[in-house]
Amino acid sequence: MSSRSLTRRILSGSAVLCATLAAVTAPAPASAAPEPAPCAWRFLSDGEVLNVAFPDTNAAYWVLPYALGPSDTIELSGTFPSARYFSLNTYGTDLDTIDTLRDDEIAPDAGSSNPFDVQVARSAPPQARQWHATLVAGAADPTRNQIQALRPGAAPVGFLIVRVYVPDDPASLSGGVPLPDVRYRIGGATVPVQPCGQPFDPSGYTGPVADAARTGFDRAIESAASGAFPGNAPEATFVNPASTSGLFPNGDNKYIGAQFTHQPGRVVVVRGRAPTFPDTRGGTAVTEPGRQVRYWSMCQNDLISPYPVVACAADFQTTLDADGFYNYVVAPPEDLPSVLEPGVTVVPWGSTDVPTKLLFLRNMLPDDTFYPQSIQASQADDADPATSMGAYYPTAAYCATSVLAADGYLACFEGDDS
């Protein structure tokens, strides 16, 4: 296989990402310069670059598009990050999950340890936190760190996403370690692919190809997101989504969401009991016993394609009152009182020009004791989360700024100002 053919084979996976990614992966005219050498992890979504499909602002998502034949593989080698959560996920061209290999499911290399499985390994040096995994076209054996890359009968292309949540060092999105090395084994050839020098920024591309790509991606996301949270649900009421397929879902997370609209002089107040979590930024190990979830967050999003996140308040960023409840005030700056009482966490509203907002609560990996009151249980049992979640269900209300300022957040639940 020639180097040019191999380059086309690897780059062809990128073309199916549809959005502005096509601006840098579309085949070049014959008269143009030679195609660029492929590189790994070209695409990064972190709430700023490629802010699409409701990402969490405390997570980073690196995307590796691929195209594989029946006997092709992609080998990954990396270092377990210092972070709250880490996973490898594959998706088809329908942007729905094919397979997942989570941090505590990945067997470490010989002589290494997994900090998500063995508590004492959290402080191990990087050279003692090594792992390998393989994407395979057919059925995968997770005990061998294999990940299924293709859905049977579907197009032989897809995407691998590496997720890292809450790195110990907030300045290092990847958790203080390099992104995994990538080695393609395609058509009998073995090609190591170096990480890209910098992530692709769609804002730097204009013209007909980029515009058409953006339109195509918007339509793909629109078809998934528009029906995710039922439009017939009452405003300010958290409900289960009809589906999150087509939005690069993470199977370790489940969500409930509520829609809100802006009126001047009115804010949204949300209150509920907070699950316990391992505060890894504070030095707690992921494996510390007694936590109810691995991670939770409340995120404000624009309910308009490409469905970007506005802001998130994660568990460790949320102030709790004396009873262990969070009390969020969601508002633009001009609608906030000049002074807020203790126990309140402000979540920015975002642009008031966007007609509808979607605020959702995320639960990740509930433990067995908390599971019956988790979002996961309400969806598995097709239950009403307002009942099944008990005090952990987020109650929301519209509230006049004047009421919040004069009487406090609890007064906002005495009467709905919608």
C-alpha positions, -999 to 999 in steps of 0.1 A, spaced: 0 0 0 15 34 -10 19 61 15 -6 82 -4 -32 55 -3 -26 49 34 -29 86 41 -63 86 22 -74 55 41 -67 71 75 -80 106 65 -113 91 51 -124 85 86 -122 122 93 -145 131 64 -175 114 80 -175 138 109 -195 161 87 -191 194 105 -163 218 98 -140 189 100 -146 184 63 -129 217 57 -95 201 64 -102 165 54 -120 168 21 -99 154 -8 -77 180 -24 -79 189 -62 -53 172 -84 -36 205 -89 -33 212 -52 -5 205 -29 0 169 -17 -23 157 11 -10 164 46 3 135 66 -23 122 90 -20 130 127 -39 118 157 -64 136 180 -70 164 155 -103 173 170 -108 185 206 -141 195 222 -139 212 256 -168 237 258 -148 262 237 -134 246 206 -160 224 188 -186 233 215 -213 209 202 -238 183 215 -240 195 252 -204 189 264 -194 193 301 -171 222 307 -151 202 332 -143 175 306 -123 174 274 -131 151 245 -105 142 219 -118 127 186 -100 103 163 -119 95 131 -110 62 114 -118 39 85 -111 2 90 -112 -30 69 -122 -63 84 -87 -72 96 -75 -37 104 -68 -26 139 -57 6 157 -34 1 187 -33 27 215 -7 30 242 -10 56 270 -7 66 306 -35 66 331 -43 103 337 -45 120 371 -82 128 368 -117 120 381 -126 99 351 -112 86 319 -127 64 291 -124 53 255 -156 53 234 -163 44 198 -192 58 177 -207 51 143 -217 76 117 -250 79 134 -231 94 163 -243 67 187 -222 45 209 -207 13 196 -184 3 225 -169 17 257 -138 8 277 -138 27 310 -108 36 332 -114 9 359 -120 -17 332 -86 -12 315 -60 -37 325 -26 -20 331 6 -31 315 28 -56 333 46 -38 361 21 -9 361 -10 -2 382 -44 13 375 -52 43 398 -89 39 390 -88 4 403 -61 2 430 -63 30 455 -26 31 463 -17 35 426 -30 71 425 4 85 435 24 61 413 47 78 388 36 79 351 60 52 341 41 29 365 7 38 351 9 24 315 -18 7 294 -25 -6 260 -57 -11 241 -68 -21 206 -97 -11 183 -109 -41 163 -133 -42 135 -152 -73 148 -163 -85 182 -141 -72 210 -127 -90 240 -127 -64 268 -105 -86 290 -78 -80 264 -84 -43 264 -101 -45 230 -128 -21 218 -153 -28 190 -147 -1 163 -175 -9 138 -211 -17 140 -220 -49 120 -235 -40 87 -228 -3 90 -203 19 72 -167 8 80 -159 42 95 -163 57 130 -149 78 158 -129 71 189 -134 96 217 -111 99 247 -128 116 276 -110 130 306 -131 146 334 -118 169 361 -80 166 357 -61 170 390 -42 199 373 -68 222 357 -41 235 334 -37 201 318 -68 189 300 -54 154 295 -47 148 332 -10 155 333 -1 129 307 3 128 269 -25 117 247 -23 80 238 1 70 210 -17 57 180 -5 29 156 -25 19 126 -23 -17 113 -40 -13 79 -38 -36 49 -6 -52 62 11 -19 68 20 -6 103 20 32 107 26 51 139 7 84 139 19 113 159 -5 136 177 -14 168 158 5 199 167 -27 216 178 -64 208 176 -85 218 147 -103 251 152 -134 254 130 -135 292 134 -104 295 112 -121 280 81 -145 298 58 -158 293 23 -183 270 6 -167 237 18 -167 249 54 -202 263 52 -216 231 37 -198 211 63 -213 232 91 -247 229 76 -244 191 74 -232 187 109 -259 210 122 -285 188 106 -270 157 120 -270 171 156 -304 187 151 -320 154 143 -307 139 175 -310 168 200 -343 182 189 -362 152 202 -340 144 232 -358 164 258 -396 163 251 -409 197 241 -443 190 256 -429 189 291 -438 218 313 -412 245 316 -390 244 347 -397 207 352 -368 182 350 -377 152 329 -359 122 314 -348 126 277 -366 106 251 -331 96 238 -296 108 237 -285 87 208 -269 107 181 -253 130 206 -221 111 212 -236 98 245 -214 85 273 -230 54 287 -215 61 322 -237 93 324 -274 98 325 -292 131 324 -325 148 333 -332 182 318 -356 212 320 -363 240 295 -364 276 304 -371 309 287 -358 344 297 -378 373 310 -361 405 322 -362 407 360 -367 370 364 -343 342 374 -344 305 377 -337 288 411 -330 251 413 -327 232 446 -319 195 454 -299 173 476 -263 168 464 -249 132 461 -215 127 476 -185 123 453 -147 118 454 -131 152 455 -101 144 435 -90 180 432 -89 179 470 -68 148 471 -95 121 475 -89 89 455 -115 78 430 -116 45 448 -123 61 482 -153 42 497 -185 59 506 -191 82 476 -225 80 459 -215 90 424 -182 93 406 -192 128 393 -222 151 390 -228 185 374 -255 210 365 -250 225 330 -268 253 312 -270 248 274 -284 266 244 -313 246 229 -303 255 194 -280 237 170 -251 228 174 -263 226 210 -234 243 228 -229 244 266 -230 278 282 -216 269 316 -215 240 342 -212 239 379 -196 206 388 -199 189 422 -167 204 435 -177 239 422 -210 239 439 -217 254 473 -240 234 496 -262 247 524 -262 233 560 -286 205 549 -264 193 520 -286 209 493 -274 228 463 -292 261 454 -285 273 419 -295 307 406 -294 307 368 -296 343 354 -278 368 332 -258 394 352 -284 422 348 -310 400 365 -289 390 395 -294 408 429 -263 427 440 -260 405 471 -268 368 473 -272 348 505 -247 321 515 -253 287 500 -261 299 465 -242 290 433 -246 311 403 -248 295 368 -246 320 339 -277 322 317 -257 329 285 -271 348 256 -307 361 261 -311 361 223 -313 323 224 -351 317 230 -349 285 249 -323 271 273 -318 235 285 -305 230 320 -296 195 329 -283 175 358 -257 148 351 -251 117 373 -221 95 366 -216 59 378 -238 58 410 -227 32 436 -251 4 446 -264 22 477 -273 54 458 -285 37 426 -322 36 435 -323 74 438 -301 80 408 -310 93 373 -299 59 360 -325 40 380 -353 63 369 -345 57 333 -339 20 337 -372 16 354 -390 41 331 -400 59 363 -409 95 371 -376 110 384 -396 135 405 -407 105 425 -379 80 422 -351 104 430 -367 118 462 -347 147 477 -321 143 450 -346 154 423 -339 191 413 -369 213 419 -369 244 398 -389 277 399 -390 310 382 -384 338 406 -386 376 404 -352 392 412 -369 414 438 -382 383 457 -348 366 456 -331 398 468 -356 405 496 -366 371 509 -339 346 497 -340 315 475 -364 295 496 -391 321 490 -389 314 453 -405 280 458 -435 295 476 -450 308 444 -441 304 407 -435 337 390 -437 323 355 
